[in-house]
């Protein structure tokens, strides 16, 4: 078995252990309100961080203005309360159109 597979299995085991620790330690008790608020804020913050690092690249070296325009369109569609699928489709069409034109 290669070193990569050992690492993958180890990460999977640690992940299962962490996920099982919450219910095992808390049981039927509720989390405090501040902890629930922190947990609720983590997912959007992590997603935003992943999007920014993916769009900009390492050291902002891969910044593509056409992709930024597509993200702006997706953000605007979100602010206009469009559903997720049409928002993403619109962003993809704008990004692909800009890449085709320029």
DSSP file (Angstrom, degrees, kcal/mol; ACC not computed):
  #  RESIDUE AA STRUCTURE BP1 BP2  ACC     N-H-->O    O-->H-N    N-H-->O    O-->H-N    TCO  KAPPA ALPHA  PHI   PSI    X-CA   Y-CA   Z-CA
    1    1 A X              0   0    0      0, 0.0     2,-0.0     0, 0.0     0, 0.0   0.000 360.0 360.0 360.0 134.1    0.0    0.0    0.0
    2    2 A X     >  -     0   0    0      1,-0.1     4,-1.8     4,-0.0     5,-0.2  -0.226 360.0-110.2 -77.1 167.5    1.4    3.4   -1.0
    3    3 A X  H  > S+     0   0    0      1,-0.2     4,-2.1     2,-0.2     5,-0.1   0.835 117.0  58.4 -63.6 -34.1    2.1    6.3    1.3
    4    4 A X  H  > S+     0   0    0      2,-0.2     4,-2.4     1,-0.2    -1,-0.2   0.928 105.9  46.9 -63.0 -46.2   -0.8    8.2   -0.3
    5    5 A X  H  > S+     0   0    0      1,-0.2     4,-2.5     2,-0.2     5,-0.2   0.862 110.0  53.1 -67.4 -35.3   -3.4    5.5    0.5
    6    6 A X  H  X S+     0   0    0     -4,-1.8     4,-2.2     2,-0.2    -1,-0.2   0.921 110.7  48.1 -63.3 -42.2   -2.2    5.3    4.1
    7    7 A X  H  X S+     0   0    0     -4,-2.1     4,-2.6     2,-0.2    -2,-0.2   0.913 111.2  50.2 -63.6 -43.1   -2.6    9.1    4.4
    8    8 A X  H  X S+     0   0    0     -4,-2.4     4,-2.3     1,-0.2    -2,-0.2   0.923 112.2  46.6 -62.0 -45.2   -6.1    8.9    2.9
    9    9 A X  H  X S+     0   0    0     -4,-2.5     4,-2.3     2,-0.2    -1,-0.2   0.876 112.2  51.1 -66.1 -37.1   -7.2    6.2    5.3
   10   10 A X  H  X S+     0   0    0     -4,-2.2     4,-2.3     2,-0.2    -2,-0.2   0.919 110.9  47.5 -66.0 -43.8   -5.7    8.0    8.3
   11   11 A X  H  X S+     0   0    0     -4,-2.6     4,-2.4     1,-0.2    -2,-0.2   0.900 112.1  51.0 -64.2 -40.2   -7.5   11.2    7.4
   12   12 A X  H  X S+     0   0    0     -4,-2.3     4,-2.4    -5,-0.2    -2,-0.2   0.911 110.5  48.6 -63.3 -42.5  -10.7    9.3    6.9
   13   13 A X  H  X S+     0   0    0     -4,-2.3     4,-2.2     2,-0.2    -2,-0.2   0.906 112.1  48.1 -65.4 -41.6  -10.4    7.6   10.3
   14   14 A X  H  X S+     0   0    0     -4,-2.3     4,-2.5     2,-0.2    -1,-0.2   0.900 111.0  52.1 -64.9 -39.8   -9.6   10.9   12.0
   15   15 A X  H  X S+     0   0    0     -4,-2.4     4,-2.4     2,-0.2    -2,-0.2   0.921 110.4  47.0 -62.6 -44.7  -12.6   12.5   10.3
   16   16 A X  H  X S+     0   0    0     -4,-2.4     4,-2.0     1,-0.2    -1,-0.2   0.900 111.9  51.8 -63.4 -40.4  -15.0    9.7   11.4
   17   17 A X  H  X S+     0   0    0     -4,-2.2     4,-1.4     2,-0.2    -2,-0.2   0.909 110.4  47.2 -62.8 -42.5  -13.6   10.0   15.0
   18   18 A X  H  X S+     0   0    0     -4,-2.5     4,-1.0     1,-0.2    -2,-0.2   0.916 112.8  49.2 -66.0 -42.3  -14.2   13.8   15.1
   19   19 A X  H  X S+     0   0    0     -4,-2.4     4,-0.7     1,-0.2    -1,-0.2   0.838 112.9  47.5 -66.9 -32.0  -17.7   13.4   13.7
   20   20 A X  H  X S+     0   0    0     -4,-2.0     4,-1.6    -5,-0.2    -1,-0.2   0.741 100.4  67.7 -79.5 -22.9  -18.5   10.7   16.3
   21   21 A X  H  X S+     0   0    0     -4,-1.4     4,-2.6     2,-0.2     5,-0.3   0.867  92.5  59.7 -67.3 -36.2  -17.1   12.7   19.2
   22   22 A X  H  X S+     0   0    0     -4,-1.0     4,-2.8     1,-0.2     5,-0.4   0.971 111.3  36.1 -58.5 -60.1  -19.8   15.3   19.1
   23   23 A X  H  X S+     0   0    0     -4,-0.7     4,-1.9     1,-0.2    -1,-0.2   0.851 117.8  53.9 -63.2 -32.7  -22.8   13.1   19.7
   24   24 A X  H  < S+     0   0    0     -4,-1.6    -1,-0.2     1,-0.2    -2,-0.2   0.896 116.9  35.9 -69.3 -38.4  -20.9   10.9   22.0
   25   25 A X  H  < S+     0   0    0     -4,-2.6    -2,-0.2    -5,-0.2    -1,-0.2   0.848 125.2  38.2 -83.3 -35.5  -19.8   13.8   24.3
   26   26 A X  H >< S+     0   0    0     -4,-2.8     3,-1.8    -5,-0.3     2,-0.2   0.834  78.0 176.5 -86.5 -33.4  -22.9   15.9   24.1
   27   27 A X  T 3< S-     0   0    0     -4,-1.9    -1,-0.2    -5,-0.4    -2,-0.1  -0.489  72.3 -20.0  65.0-128.4  -25.6   13.2   24.1
   28   28 A X  T 3  S+     0   0    0     -2,-0.2    -1,-0.2     2,-0.1     2,-0.1   0.384 107.1 117.0 -93.9   2.5  -29.0   14.9   24.1
   29   29 A X    <   -     0   0    0     -3,-1.8     2,-0.2     1,-0.1    -3,-0.0  -0.388  63.6-123.0 -73.2 149.5  -27.8   18.2   25.4
   30   30 A X        -     0   0    0     -2,-0.1     2,-0.1     1,-0.1    -1,-0.1  -0.594  24.8-111.5 -87.4 151.5  -28.2   21.3   23.3
   31   31 A X        -     0   0    0     -2,-0.2    -1,-0.1     1,-0.1     5,-0.0  -0.494  40.4 -97.2 -75.0 152.1  -25.2   23.5   22.3
   32   32 A X     >  -     0   0    0     -2,-0.1     4,-2.0     1,-0.1     3,-0.4  -0.354  35.6-112.0 -63.8 153.4  -25.0   27.0   23.8
   33   33 A X  H  > S+     0   0    0      1,-0.2     4,-2.1     2,-0.2     5,-0.2   0.861 116.5  54.8 -58.0 -36.9  -26.4   29.7   21.5
   34   34 A X  H  > S+     0   0    0      1,-0.2     4,-1.9     2,-0.2    -1,-0.2   0.878 107.6  49.8 -66.2 -34.9  -23.0   31.3   20.9
   35   35 A X  H  > S+     0   0    0     -3,-0.4     4,-2.4     2,-0.2    -1,-0.2   0.898 109.8  50.5 -70.0 -39.3  -21.6   27.9   19.7
   36   36 A X  H  X S+     0   0    0     -4,-2.0     4,-2.3     1,-0.2    -2,-0.2   0.886 109.8  51.5 -63.4 -37.9  -24.5   27.4   17.3
   37   37 A X  H  X S+     0   0    0     -4,-2.1     4,-1.6     2,-0.2    -2,-0.2   0.897 110.3  48.1 -66.0 -39.9  -23.9   30.9   15.9
   38   38 A X  H  X S+     0   0    0     -4,-1.9     4,-1.1     2,-0.2    -2,-0.2   0.918 112.3  48.6 -66.4 -42.7  -20.2   30.2   15.4
   39   39 A X  H  X S+     0   0    0     -4,-2.4     4,-0.9     1,-0.2     3,-0.4   0.902 110.6  51.3 -63.9 -40.7  -20.9   26.9   13.6
   40   40 A X  H  X S+     0   0    0     -4,-2.3     4,-0.6     1,-0.2    -1,-0.2   0.819 111.2  48.4 -66.1 -30.3  -23.5   28.6   11.4
   41   41 A X  H  X S+     0   0    0     -4,-1.6     4,-1.4     1,-0.2    -1,-0.2   0.665  98.2  70.7 -83.7 -16.5  -21.0   31.3   10.4
   42   42 A X  H  X S+     0   0    0     -4,-1.1     4,-2.8    -3,-0.4     5,-0.3   0.913  91.2  55.5 -69.1 -42.9  -18.2   28.8    9.6
   43   43 A X  H  X S+     0   0    0     -4,-0.9     4,-2.4     1,-0.2     5,-0.2   0.937 110.5  42.4 -61.7 -50.5  -19.6   27.3    6.4
   44   44 A X  H  X S+     0   0    0     -4,-0.6     4,-2.5     1,-0.2    -1,-0.2   0.895 115.6  50.9 -63.4 -36.2  -20.1   30.6    4.5
   45   45 A X  H  X S+     0   0    0     -4,-1.4     4,-2.2     2,-0.2    -2,-0.2   0.918 112.1  45.9 -66.6 -42.5  -16.7   31.9    5.6
   46   46 A X  H  X S+     0   0    0     -4,-2.8     4,-2.3     2,-0.2    -2,-0.2   0.906 113.0  50.3 -66.4 -40.7  -15.0   28.7    4.6
   47   47 A X  H  X S+     0   0    0     -4,-2.4     4,-2.4    -5,-0.3    -2,-0.2   0.920 110.7  49.3 -63.1 -43.6  -16.8   28.7    1.2
   48   48 A X  H  X S+     0   0    0     -4,-2.5     4,-2.5     1,-0.2    -1,-0.2   0.907 110.9  50.4 -62.3 -41.4  -15.9   32.3    0.6
   49   49 A X  H  X S+     0   0    0     -4,-2.2     4,-2.3     1,-0.2    -1,-0.2   0.901 110.8  48.8 -63.5 -41.0  -12.2   31.6    1.4
   50   50 A X  H  X S+     0   0    0     -4,-2.3     4,-2.0     2,-0.2    -2,-0.2   0.907 112.2  48.6 -65.2 -41.4  -12.1   28.7   -0.9
   51   51 A X  H  X S+     0   0    0     -4,-2.4     4,-2.6     2,-0.2     5,-0.2   0.933 112.4  48.1 -64.4 -45.6  -13.7   30.7   -3.8
   52   52 A X  H  X S+     0   0    0     -4,-2.5     4,-2.6     1,-0.2     5,-0.3   0.928 113.8  45.7 -63.7 -45.0  -11.3   33.6   -3.3
   53   53 A X  H  X S+     0   0    0     -4,-2.3     4,-1.4     1,-0.2    -1,-0.2   0.842 114.7  48.8 -68.7 -30.4   -8.2   31.4   -3.2
   54   54 A X  H  < S+     0   0    0     -4,-2.0    -2,-0.2    -5,-0.2    -1,-0.2   0.884 115.4  43.6 -73.8 -37.8   -9.4   29.4   -6.2
   55   55 A X  H  < S+     0   0    0     -4,-2.6     9,-0.4    -5,-0.2    -2,-0.2   0.903 121.4  37.2 -73.8 -41.8  -10.2   32.5   -8.3
   56   56 A X  H  < S-     0   0    0     -4,-2.6     6,-2.0    -5,-0.2     7,-0.4   0.750  94.8-152.1 -87.5 -23.7   -7.0   34.5   -7.4
   57   57 A X    ><  -     0   0    0     -4,-1.4     3,-1.4    -5,-0.3     2,-0.5  -0.182  48.2 -25.4  77.5-177.6   -4.5   31.7   -7.3
   58   58 A X  G >  S-     0   0    0      1,-0.3     3,-1.1     2,-0.2    -5,-0.0  -0.566 136.9  -5.3 -74.3 121.9   -1.3   31.7   -5.3
   59   59 A X  G 3  S-     0   0    0     -2,-0.5    -1,-0.3     1,-0.2    -2,-0.1   0.799 122.2 -71.9  65.8  29.4   -0.2   35.3   -4.6
   60   60 A X  G X  S+     0   0    0     -3,-1.4     3,-0.7    -7,-0.1    -1,-0.2   0.753 100.6 132.4  58.4  27.5   -3.0   36.7   -6.8
   61   61 A X  T <   +     0   0    0     -3,-1.1    -4,-0.2     1,-0.2    -2,-0.1   0.739  66.2  46.8 -81.4 -22.5   -1.1   35.4   -9.8
   62   62 A X  T 3  S+     0   0    0     -6,-2.0     2,-0.3     2,-0.1    -1,-0.2   0.066  74.3 148.8-108.1  24.6   -4.0   33.7  -11.6
   63   63 A X    <   -     0   0    0     -3,-0.7     2,-0.5    -7,-0.4    -7,-0.2  -0.431  25.7-169.3 -65.1 123.0   -6.5   36.5  -11.2
   64   64 A X     >  -     0   0    0     -9,-0.4     4,-1.9    -2,-0.3     3,-0.4  -0.965  15.3-156.6-118.0 115.7   -8.9   36.5  -14.2
   65   65 A X  H  > S+     0   0    0     -2,-0.5     4,-2.1     1,-0.2    -1,-0.1   0.792  93.5  58.7 -64.7 -28.1  -11.2   39.5  -14.6
   66   66 A X  H  > S+     0   0    0      2,-0.2     4,-1.9     1,-0.2    -1,-0.2   0.891 106.8  47.1 -69.2 -37.5  -13.7   37.5  -16.7
   67   67 A X  H  > S+     0   0    0     -3,-0.4     4,-2.3     2,-0.2    -2,-0.2   0.880 110.4  52.8 -68.0 -38.1  -14.1   35.0  -13.8
   68   68 A X  H  X S+     0   0    0     -4,-1.9     4,-2.2     2,-0.2    -2,-0.2   0.885 107.3  52.5 -63.4 -37.8  -14.5   37.9  -11.4
   69   69 A X  H  X S+     0   0    0     -4,-2.1     4,-2.2     2,-0.2    -2,-0.2   0.907 108.7  50.1 -64.1 -41.2  -17.2   39.3  -13.6
   70   70 A X  H  X S+     0   0    0     -4,-1.9     4,-2.2     2,-0.2    -2,-0.2   0.896 110.2  49.8 -63.2 -40.3  -19.0   36.0  -13.6
   71   71 A X  H  X S+     0   0    0     -4,-2.3     4,-2.4     2,-0.2    -1,-0.2   0.878 109.2  52.8 -65.3 -36.7  -18.8   35.9   -9.8
   72   72 A X  H  X S+     0   0    0     -4,-2.2     4,-2.5     2,-0.2    -2,-0.2   0.895 108.5  49.6 -64.1 -39.9  -20.1   39.4   -9.7
   73   73 A X  H  X S+     0   0    0     -4,-2.2     4,-2.6     2,-0.2    -2,-0.2   0.907 110.6  50.1 -64.8 -41.6  -23.1   38.4  -11.8
   74   74 A X  H  X S+     0   0    0     -4,-2.2     4,-1.9     2,-0.2    -2,-0.2   0.909 111.5  48.8 -63.0 -41.1  -23.7   35.5   -9.5
   75   75 A X  H  X S+     0   0    0     -4,-2.4     4,-2.2     2,-0.2    -2,-0.2   0.906 111.8  48.9 -64.3 -42.0  -23.6   37.8   -6.5
   76   76 A X  H  X S+     0   0    0     -4,-2.5     4,-1.6     2,-0.2    -2,-0.2   0.892 110.1  50.9 -64.4 -40.0  -26.0   40.2   -8.1
   77   77 A X  H  <>S+     0   0    0     -4,-2.6     5,-2.5     1,-0.2    -1,-0.2   0.871 109.2  51.9 -65.0 -35.6  -28.4   37.4   -9.0
   78   78 A X  H ><5S+     0   0    0     -4,-1.9     3,-1.6     1,-0.2    -2,-0.2   0.909 107.9  51.1 -65.4 -41.8  -28.3   36.3   -5.4
   79   79 A X  H 3<5S+     0   0    0     -4,-2.2    -1,-0.2     1,-0.3    -2,-0.2   0.806 106.2  55.5 -65.6 -28.2  -29.1   39.8   -4.2
   80   80 A X  T 3<5S-     0   0    0     -4,-1.6    -1,-0.3    -5,-0.1    -2,-0.2   0.352 118.3-115.4 -84.6   6.3  -32.1   39.8   -6.6
   81   81 A X  T < 5 +     0   0    0     -3,-1.6    -3,-0.2     1,-0.2     2,-0.2   0.763  57.8 160.3  67.2  28.8  -33.3   36.6   -4.9
   82   82 A X      < -     0   0    0     -5,-2.5    -1,-0.2     1,-0.1    -2,-0.0  -0.520  47.5 -99.2 -73.3 149.3  -32.9   34.4   -8.0
   83   83 A X     >  -     0   0    0     -2,-0.2     4,-1.8     1,-0.1     5,-0.2  -0.203  35.8-105.9 -63.5 164.5  -32.7   30.6   -7.3
   84   84 A X  H  > S+     0   0    0      1,-0.2     4,-2.7     2,-0.2     5,-0.2   0.910 113.0  52.7 -62.8 -46.8  -29.3   29.0   -7.2
   85   85 A X  H  > S+     0   0    0      1,-0.2     4,-2.5     2,-0.2    -1,-0.2   0.927 111.9  43.7 -62.9 -47.5  -29.4   27.2  -10.5
   86   86 A X  H  > S+     0   0    0      2,-0.2     4,-2.6     1,-0.2    -1,-0.2   0.875 113.6  53.5 -64.2 -33.6  -30.4   30.2  -12.7
   87   87 A X  H  X S+     0   0    0     -4,-1.8     4,-2.2     2,-0.2    -2,-0.2   0.938 112.3  43.0 -63.5 -46.2  -27.8   32.3  -10.8
   88   88 A X  H  X S+     0   0    0     -4,-2.7     4,-2.5     2,-0.2    -2,-0.2   0.904 113.7  51.7 -66.7 -41.3  -25.0   29.8  -11.5
   89   89 A X  H  X S+     0   0    0     -4,-2.5     4,-2.5    -5,-0.2    -2,-0.2   0.922 110.3  48.8 -61.5 -44.3  -26.2   29.4  -15.1
   90   90 A X  H  X S+     0   0    0     -4,-2.6     4,-2.4     1,-0.2    -1,-0.2   0.907 111.4  49.6 -61.7 -42.5  -26.2   33.1  -15.7
   91   91 A X  H  X S+     0   0    0     -4,-2.2     4,-2.5     2,-0.2    -2,-0.2   0.897 111.6  48.7 -64.0 -40.6  -22.7   33.4  -14.2
   92   92 A X  H  X S+     0   0    0     -4,-2.5     4,-2.9     2,-0.2     5,-0.3   0.912 111.4  49.6 -65.5 -42.3  -21.4   30.6  -16.4
   93   93 A X  H  X S+     0   0    0     -4,-2.5     4,-2.5     2,-0.2    -2,-0.2   0.918 112.8  46.8 -63.9 -43.0  -22.9   32.2  -19.5
   94   94 A X  H  X S+     0   0    0     -4,-2.4     4,-2.5     2,-0.2    -2,-0.2   0.933 114.8  46.4 -64.7 -45.6  -21.4   35.6  -18.7
   95   95 A X  H  X S+     0   0    0     -4,-2.5     4,-2.2     2,-0.2    -2,-0.2   0.932 115.5  45.5 -63.3 -45.7  -18.0   34.1  -17.9
   96   96 A X  H  X S+     0   0    0     -4,-2.9     4,-2.0     1,-0.2    -1,-0.2   0.896 112.6  51.7 -65.6 -39.0  -18.0   31.9  -21.0
   97   97 A X  H  X S+     0   0    0     -4,-2.5     4,-2.4    -5,-0.3     5,-0.2   0.917 110.6  47.5 -63.1 -43.0  -19.2   34.8  -23.2
   98   98 A X  H  X S+     0   0    0     -4,-2.5     4,-2.5     1,-0.2    -1,-0.2   0.884 112.4  49.3 -65.7 -38.0  -16.5   37.1  -22.0
   99   99 A X  H  < S+     0   0    0     -4,-2.2    -1,-0.2    -5,-0.2    -2,-0.2   0.849 112.6  48.5 -69.0 -32.2  -13.8   34.4  -22.5
  100  100 A X  H  < S+     0   0    0     -4,-2.0    -2,-0.2     2,-0.2    -1,-0.2   0.894 116.5  41.8 -73.2 -40.3  -15.2   33.9  -26.1
  101  101 A X  H  <        0   0    0     -4,-2.4    -2,-0.2     1,-0.2    -3,-0.2   0.912 360.0 360.0 -73.9 -44.0  -15.3   37.6  -27.0
  102  102 A X     <        0   0    0     -4,-2.5    -1,-0.2    -5,-0.2    -2,-0.2   0.438 360.0 360.0-102.6 360.0  -11.9   38.6  -25.4
